[in-house]
Amino acid sequence: MHPSTADRALTDRIIKVGEIINIDVIDHLIITEKSHLSFADLGIIAELKASDTWRLIEKEELEMRRMKEEGAIKNARKEEKKNAKMEVARKMKEKGMADEVIKELTGVSISVIKKLC
C-alpha cells in the first residue's frame, strides 16, 4: 500500500496550515479493511515538514507586504501632489507672478521657484 500524490499533497497542506495555527500534525493514517498505512512510520511526515512546498507566508510577512504596498501608494500620491504643485508654480512663474506669492499659494519653496523656467 502506498499513499497517492493527492494524499501527500493534502497532508503537506494540512502540515503547513498547522504550523501557522500552532497545531502539530503528527501523523496521517490511511486505513482500509485489509491494511493500514502511517505517514509518520514511513518518514513522510518528517519529509513534508521539511519541504517548502505549500509553505504559507507568515502573518507578519503578509502584514509587512501590505504596509509596503500602502507606503508605495502614499509615496506615489505625495509625488503626484508635488508634481501638480510644481506645474502650477511653473505656470504662475511664466505669468510673471512674484516668487513670494507663488510660495504662499503653492507651498513650493523660494529656492525651487527660482529654478523654474
C-alpha positions in Angstrom: 0.0 0.0 0.0 1.3 3.4 -1.0 0.0 6.9 -0.4 -1.3 8.7 -3.5 0.1 12.0 -4.7 -3.2 13.6 -3.6 -2.8 12.1 -0.1 0.7 13.6 0.1 -0.3 17.0 -1.2 -3.3 17.2 1.2 -1.1 16.2 4.2 1.5 18.7 3.2 -1.1 21.5 3.1 -2.5 20.4 6.5 1.0 20.4 8.0 1.7 23.9 6.7 -1.6 25.3 8.0 -0.9 23.6 11.3 2.3 25.5 11.6 0.5 28.8 11.3 -2.1 27.9 13.8 0.3 26.1 16.1 -1.1 22.6 15.7 1.5 19.9 15.2 0.4 17.3 12.7 2.0 14.0 14.0 0.6 11.5 11.5 -1.8 10.8 8.7 -3.3 7.4 8.7 -4.9 5.6 5.8 -6.9 2.6 7.0 -8.6 0.1 4.8 -10.3 -3.2 5.6 -7.1 -5.1 4.7 -4.3 -2.8 5.8 -3.2 0.5 7.2 -0.5 3.0 6.4 1.2 5.6 8.7 2.8 8.6 7.1 4.9 9.0 10.3 6.2 5.4 10.2 7.2 5.8 6.6 9.0 9.1 7.3 6.7 11.0 5.1 5.5 13.4 7.8 9.1 14.5 8.5 9.8 14.8 4.8 6.8 17.0 4.3 7.6 19.2 7.3 11.0 19.9 5.9 9.7 20.7 2.4 8.9 24.3 1.3 6.0 23.1 -0.9 2.8 24.7 0.2 4.7 26.8 2.8 2.3 29.6 3.7 3.5 33.1 4.2 3.7 34.1 7.9 1.1 36.7 9.0 3.8 39.2 9.8 5.3 38.9 6.4 1.9 39.5 4.8 1.3 42.5 7.1 4.8 43.9 6.1 4.0 43.4 2.4 0.6 45.2 2.9 2.3 48.1 4.7 5.0 48.4 2.0 2.2 48.5 -0.7 0.3 51.1 1.3 3.6 53.1 1.7 4.3 52.9 -2.0 0.7 54.2 -2.7 1.2 57.1 -0.3 4.5 57.9 -1.8 3.0 57.9 -5.3 0.2 60.2 -4.2 2.7 62.5 -2.5 4.7 62.6 -5.7 1.6 63.4 -7.8 0.7 66.2 -5.4 4.2 67.6 -5.5 4.3 67.4 -9.3 0.9 69.2 -9.6 2.1 72.0 -7.2 5.3 72.3 -9.3 3.3 72.6 -12.5 1.1 75.3 -11.0 4.1 77.1 -9.7 5.8 76.9 -13.1 2.7 78.3 -14.8 2.4 81.1 -12.3 6.1 82.0 -12.8 5.5 82.1 -16.6 2.7 84.6 -16.0 5.1 86.8 -14.1 3.8 86.4 -10.6 6.1 87.2 -7.7 8.0 84.4 -6.1 6.6 85.1 -2.7 3.0 84.9 -4.0 3.8 81.6 -5.7 5.2 80.3 -2.5 2.2 81.4 -0.5 -0.3 79.8 -2.9 1.5 76.6 -3.7 3.8 75.9 -0.8 6.8 75.5 -3.1 10.0 76.9 -1.6 11.5 80.1 -3.0 14.8 78.3 -3.9 12.8 75.8 -6.1 10.6 78.6 -7.6 13.8 80.5 -8.7 14.9 77.4 -10.6 11.6 77.2 -12.6 11.5 78.2 -16.2 
